[in-house]
Amino acid sequence: MALHDIARHPRFQGRKESRKAGFFSPLLLLVLAIAALPLLLLHTITLPIGAMFFDTYVYIDAANRISDGQIPSLDFFAPVGALGYYLFRIVLSAFPNGHPLLIASWSVLLVSAPLMGLVLFDVQKRSRSVAWALLVPFLLFSLLPFNTGGDFFPYPGSDGFGIYNRQICQLMYVLAAALCFMRGPRRLAAAVGLTMLALLFVKVTGAVAGTVMCLAAFLAGRLPLRAALIAGLLFFGVIAALELSLGLVSAYAADILSLVEINEGGLVQRLLQAASLNFGAVFSAIVLALALLAFTGRAFFGAIGSAVRRPSLEALARIFDHPAIWLGAFTLAGLIFESQNTGSQAFIFFFPLVLMILIESRAMFGNTARFAVVALAGLAICLPLAVRVVERSARAYLGAFQNERLEATHLKTMAAVSARPFFFLRAERMNAAYVAHRDTFQDISENGELSSFLMFSDFDYQITWLQNVDRAISGVEAFEAQHGIRFKTIMNIDFTNPFPYLMDRSAPHAIAIGADPFRAVPPPNDRVKAAVADVDLALYPTCPVGITRLALFKLYQPLLDATHERVQITPCFEGFVRKALMAR
């Protein structure tokens, strides 16, 4: 039995249900769940701080620039697509008191939830149980903002990094559900076309992985030619409209090419690394594929022989519609995407495919040992991913009862983080060491090393980062009052720049956000040079200096020396003030 025959199998058709049972449908639960989320954004919920938590503040930087009329890729370099930043800006404007991490994590539901609703609308008409089985994992991974990967720090905390990677994985889940279970050609075309657009404009590698999945479905006859053409017209029509109206697509493509140049080489190594980091899911998928080949090998190789003797599209589809081929395609798609990631909800899009395989295998093998092997291998793929997210969220939120909240004056909702008391004590002591022994940390950075390999994951480092931003704002305000000036544009020589948002100012154009100098900051062009020369205040954090900050400083210092005066703002922040502003 081929996978596309599931739609006609009695087990998938479901049965007539009572009107009462039909009222509470999967689609209704999806609507209710999404409608309840604003209640958690009306007030600022304090979350436990986590490793690399400052990744969240890239969204704040981008949202502030968008509010000023800047457009990602056109007006500033961005490491990923613009859609995630715009969705964050929309939700932030509606819920200014919401926690930034929750807003960033849930904002993608503005896109993914309607698309999932379209899938459920199509599926639940045939099988409510299948629709429930698709909905529950989607809500689990969408509502709990945690990665499926390993911990980057021994203590539990929030996953404030890899957010756009999680968004891609959730969108790939929707795409997989559509390809595996939708039957209405028009609805399928709409779901595929819109999901592929979302994947492209959140992160381009998501669109590459999605293309592999769509190609597998097309070759298997699950994505009919007509639906594929409609989806393609929708996809390229929107791209053409954005390019003709704004020139956004070519600017985005230029950013992508710049990133490729910076990160060129080592694709095979990255794929192997992705496989090792996700060994459980990948190995289990291989085991499941081999088991299915062993159980259905005669029919599979017979289909290949028939296709050789009598070539046709239908014969080709029967080859590619084998579950082992689907598993191979989905594994390849996941490895392609995960090869460029630090954290994500890796391989959660296996859930719809495994469900599809289980339904077919039950119909084919019945309650036999063969089905038990298939079921165990399928559970080995999916169950650890769900358990991991539940476990990490439980550890973080239950452990937070022992935490203390960060005290700050100028950080707005960014201050809504907590940690164990000894992390605050360590942050205080380490910050004093950063100030007293700056030359030591400078020397370590000059040698290309971090003072600790886990420095960016250390909770005390993230606390120190926030505390020094708070103190720097006080220092900037004091400097402005002393000299009778006001800085309209503020730049931060660091990974992200929260100062314009926190101080109701503007960020300069052209300068990259999410500024990892080793992966996501191209050499300054004329626009960047002009923007740096024109900025009113450039801040340089020195507690500690760090290799990334030092690399950015060496990139921008030659551009600042000619037009700016170097001053001390706080013990942990130097400032470059535009000379023309000081001369007034």
Residue pairs with C-beta under 8 A, 6 or more apart in sequence:
1 9
1 360
1 363
1 364
2 220
2 221
2 317
2 318
2 321
2 322
3 180
3 220
3 222
3 321
3 322
3 323
3 326
3 356
3 357
3 360
4 220
4 221
4 222
4 317
4 321
5 360
6 12
6 356
6 359
6 360
6 363
7 126
7 183
9 359
9 360
9 363
11 359
11 362
11 363
12 126
12 127
12 130
12 359
13 126
13 127
14 126
14 127
14 128
14 129
14 130
17 128
21 128
22 128
25 120
25 124
25 128
25 131
26 120
26 124
26 128
26 131
26 132
26 134
26 135
27 117
27 120
27 121
27 124
27 131
29 135
29 139
30 113
30 116
30 117
30 120
30 135
30 139
31 117
33 139
33 143
34 109
34 113
37 106
37 109
37 143
38 94
38 95
40 98
40 102
41 91
41 95
41 97
41 98
41 99
41 102
41 103
41 106
42 95
42 97
42 98
43 97
44 97
44 98
44 99
44 413
44 416
45 99
45 102
45 416
46 99
46 400
46 405
46 416
46 417
46 418
47 99
47 101
47 102
47 158
47 396
47 400
47 416
47 417
47 418
48 156
48 157
48 158
48 396
48 397
48 399
48 400
48 403
48 417
48 418
48 419
49 157
49 158
49 160
49 406
49 417
49 418
49 419
49 459
49 462
49 463
50 153
50 157
50 158
50 159
50 160
50 161
50 396
50 459
50 462
51 151
51 152
51 153
51 157
51 159
51 160
51 161
51 456
51 457
51 458
51 459
51 462
52 152
52 160
52 161
52 342
52 456
52 457
52 462
53 101
53 157
53 158
53 160
53 161
53 417
53 462
54 160
54 456
54 462
54 465
54 495
54 496
55 160
55 161
55 162
55 163
55 496
55 514
56 100
56 101
56 104
56 160
56 161
56 163
57 100
57 414
57 496
57 498
58 495
58 496
58 513
58 514
59 84
59 85
59 88
59 100
59 103
59 104
59 163
60 92
60 100
60 414
60 496
60 498
60 501
61 496
61 497
61 498
61 500
61 501
61 507
61 513
62 72
62 78
62 85
62 88
62 89
62 513
63 85
63 88
63 89
63 92
63 501
64 500
64 501
64 506
64 507
65 72
65 75
65 76
65 500
65 507
65 513
66 72
66 85
66 86
66 89
67 89
67 93
68 506
68 507
69 75
70 76
70 507
70 509
71 82
71 246
71 248
72 78
72 81
72 82
72 85
72 252
73 82
73 248
73 251
73 252
73 254
73 255
74 246
74 247
74 248
74 251
75 509
75 510
76 507
76 509
76 510
76 511
76 512
76 513
77 255
77 258
77 510
77 511
77 512
77 513
77 520
77 521
77 522
78 85
78 255
78 512
78 513
78 514
79 255
79 259
79 512
79 513
79 514
79 516
79 519
79 520
80 164
80 202
80 203
80 204
80 514
81 200
81 201
81 202
81 203
81 204
81 252
82 201
82 248
82 252
83 111
83 198
83 201
83 202
84 104
84 107
84 108
84 163
84 164
84 167
84 202
87 107
87 108
87 110
87 111
88 103
88 104
88 107
90 107
90 110
91 98
91 103
91 106
91 107
91 110
92 98
92 100
92 103
95 103
96 413
97 413
98 413
99 413
99 416
100 413
100 414
101 145
101 158
101 160
101 163
102 145
104 163
105 145
105 163
105 166
105 167
106 142
106 143
106 145
108 142
108 167
108 170
108 171
108 202
109 142
111 171
111 194
111 198
112 138
112 142
112 167
112 170
112 171
112 174
112 198
113 142
115 171
115 174
115 178
115 191
115 194
115 195
115 198
116 134
116 135
116 138
116 174
116 177
118 178
118 187
118 190
118 191
119 134
119 174
119 177
119 178
119 181
119 182
119 191
120 131
120 134
120 135
121 187
122 181
122 182
122 183
122 184
122 187
122 188
123 130
123 131
123 134
123 177
123 181
123 182
124 130
124 131
126 183
130 181
130 355
130 359
133 355
134 177
134 181
134 351
134 352
134 355
137 173
137 348
137 351
137 382
137 386
138 170
138 173
138 174
138 177
140 386
140 389
140 390
141 166
141 169
141 170
141 173
141 345
141 348
141 386
141 389
142 170
144 389
144 390
144 393
145 158
145 159
145 163
145 166
146 158
146 159
146 389
146 392
146 393
146 396
147 159
147 162
147 165
147 166
147 343
147 344
147 345
147 346
147 389
147 392
148 344
148 345
148 346
148 347
148 348
148 385
148 388
148 389
149 162
149 277
149 278
149 343
149 344
149 346
150 277
151 392
152 343
152 454
152 457
153 454
153 457
153 458
153 459
155 399
155 420
155 459
156 392
156 395
156 396
156 399
157 396
157 419
157 459
158 396
158 417
159 166
159 343
159 392
161 342
161 343
162 341
162 342
162 343
162 344
164 202
164 203
165 203
165 337
165 341
165 342
165 343
165 344
165 345
166 343
166 344
166 345
167 202
167 203
168 199
168 202
168 203
168 205
168 206
168 209
168 337
168 344
169 337
169 344
169 345
169 346
169 347
169 348
169 349
170 345
170 348
171 195
171 198
171 199
171 202
171 206
171 210
172 199
172 206
172 209
172 210
172 213
172 333
172 337
172 348
172 349
173 348
173 349
173 351
173 352
174 191
174 195
175 191
175 192
175 195
175 196
175 199
175 210
175 213
175 214
175 349
176 213
176 330
176 349
176 350
176 351
176 352
176 353
177 352
178 188
178 191
178 192
178 195
179 188
179 192
179 213
179 214
179 216
179 217
179 222
179 223
179 352
180 222
180 352
180 353
180 355
180 356
181 352
181 356
182 188
182 191
185 224
185 226
185 227
185 230
186 227
186 230
188 223
188 224
188 227
188 231
189 226
189 227
189 228
189 230
189 231
189 234
190 230
190 231
190 234
192 214
192 223
192 227
192 228
192 231
193 230
193 231
193 232
193 233
193 234
193 235
194 234
195 210
196 207
196 210
196 211
196 214
196 231
196 235
197 234
197 235
197 238
197 239
199 206
199 207
199 209
199 210
200 206
200 207
200 239
201 252
204 252
204 256
205 336
205 337
205 339
205 340
206 337
208 336
208 337
209 333
209 334
209 336
209 337
210 333
212 329
212 332
212 333
212 336
213 329
213 330
213 333
213 349
214 223
214 228
214 231
215 329
216 320
216 325
216 326
216 329
216 330
217 223
218 225
218 228
219 316
219 317
219 320
220 317
220 320
220 321
220 325
220 326
221 313
221 314
221 317
221 320
221 321
222 321
223 231
239 249
242 248
242 249
243 249
243 250
258 522
259 519
259 520
259 522
261 522
262 518
262 519
262 520
262 521
262 522
263 340
263 519
267 339
270 339
270 340
271 335
271 336
271 339
273 339
274 334
274 335
274 338
274 339
274 341
275 282
275 335
277 338
277 346
278 334
278 335
278 338
278 346
278 347
280 380
280 381
280 384
281 334
281 346
281 347
281 350
281 381
281 384
281 385
282 331
282 334
282 335
282 347
284 377
284 380
284 381
285 327
285 330
285 331
285 350
285 381
286 327
286 331
287 377
287 380
288 323
288 327
288 354
288 357
288 374
288 377
288 378
288 380
288 381
289 323
289 324
289 327
289 328
290 324
291 370
291 373
291 374
291 377
292 322
292 323
292 324
292 327
292 357
292 361
292 374
293 300
293 322
293 324
295 365
295 370
295 373
295 374
296 322
296 364
300 319
300 322
300 324
303 315
303 318
303 319
303 322
304 319
306 315
306 318
307 315
307 316
307 318
307 319
319 325
323 356
323 357
323 360
323 361
326 353
326 356
326 357
327 353
327 357
330 349
330 350
330 353
333 349
334 346
334 347
334 349
334 350
337 344
338 344
338 346
338 347
345 385
345 389
346 385
347 381
347 385
348 385
350 381
350 382
350 385
351 382
354 378
354 381
354 382
357 374
357 378
358 374
358 375
358 378
361 370
361 371
361 374
361 375
362 371
365 371
365 374
400 418
402 420
403 418
403 419
403 420
404 418
404 419
404 420
404 421
404 424
405 415
405 416
405 417
405 418
406 415
406 416
406 417
406 418
406 419
406 424
406 463
406 466
406 467
407 415
408 414
408 415
408 466
408 467
408 470
409 470
409 473
409 474
410 469
410 470
410 473
410 474
410 502
410 503
411 466
411 469
411 470
411 502
412 501
412 502
414 466
414 469
414 498
414 502
415 466
415 470
417 462
417 463
417 466
419 459
419 463
420 459
423 459
423 460
423 463
424 460
424 463
426 460
427 460
427 461
427 463
427 464
427 467
430 460
430 461
430 464
431 464
431 467
431 468
431 543
431 572
434 441
434 464
434 542
434 543
434 544
434 572
435 543
435 571
435 572
438 542
438 544
438 545
441 451
441 544
441 545
441 546
442 545
442 550
444 450
444 451
445 544
445 545
445 546
445 547
445 549
445 550
446 550
448 547
449 547
450 456
450 546
450 547
451 544
451 546
452 458
455 461
455 546
464 543
465 541
468 541
468 543
468 570
468 572
468 573
469 498
469 499
469 502
471 570
471 572
471 573
472 499
472 539
472 541
472 569
472 570
472 572
472 573
473 499
473 502
473 503
474 570
475 569
475 570
475 573
476 487
476 490
476 499
476 503
476 537
476 539
476 569
476 575
477 503
479 567
479 569
479 575
480 486
480 487
483 582
485 581
485 582
485 584
487 505
487 536
487 537
487 577
487 581
488 505
488 506
488 536
489 500
489 505
489 506
489 507
489 508
489 534
489 535
489 536
489 537
490 497
490 499
490 500
490 503
490 505
490 506
490 507
490 535
490 536
490 537
490 538
490 539
491 497
491 507
491 508
491 511
491 532
491 535
491 537
491 538
491 539
492 498
492 499
492 538
492 539
492 541
493 538
493 539
493 540
493 541
493 549
493 552
493 553
493 556
494 515
494 539
494 541
494 548
494 549
494 552
495 514
495 515
495 516
495 548
496 513
496 514
496 515
497 507
497 513
499 505
499 539
500 506
500 507
508 531
508 532
508 534
508 535
509 527
509 531
510 525
510 527
510 528
510 530
510 531
511 528
511 531
511 532
512 520
512 521
512 522
514 520
515 521
515 552
516 548
517 548
517 551
517 552
517 555
518 548
518 551
521 552
521 555
523 555
524 532
524 555
524 556
524 559
528 559
529 559
532 538
532 556
532 559
532 560
533 559
533 560
533 562
533 563
534 578
535 578
536 577
536 578
536 581
537 575
537 576
537 577
537 578
538 556
538 560
538 564
538 575
538 576
539 569
539 573
539 574
539 575
539 576
540 549
540 553
540 573
540 574
540 575
540 576
541 549
541 572
541 573
542 549
542 572
542 573
542 574
543 571
543 572
560 576
563 578
563 579
563 580
564 576
564 577
564 578
564 579
565 576
565 577
565 578
565 579
565 582
566 574
566 575
566 576
567 574
567 575
567 576
567 577
568 574
568 575
569 575
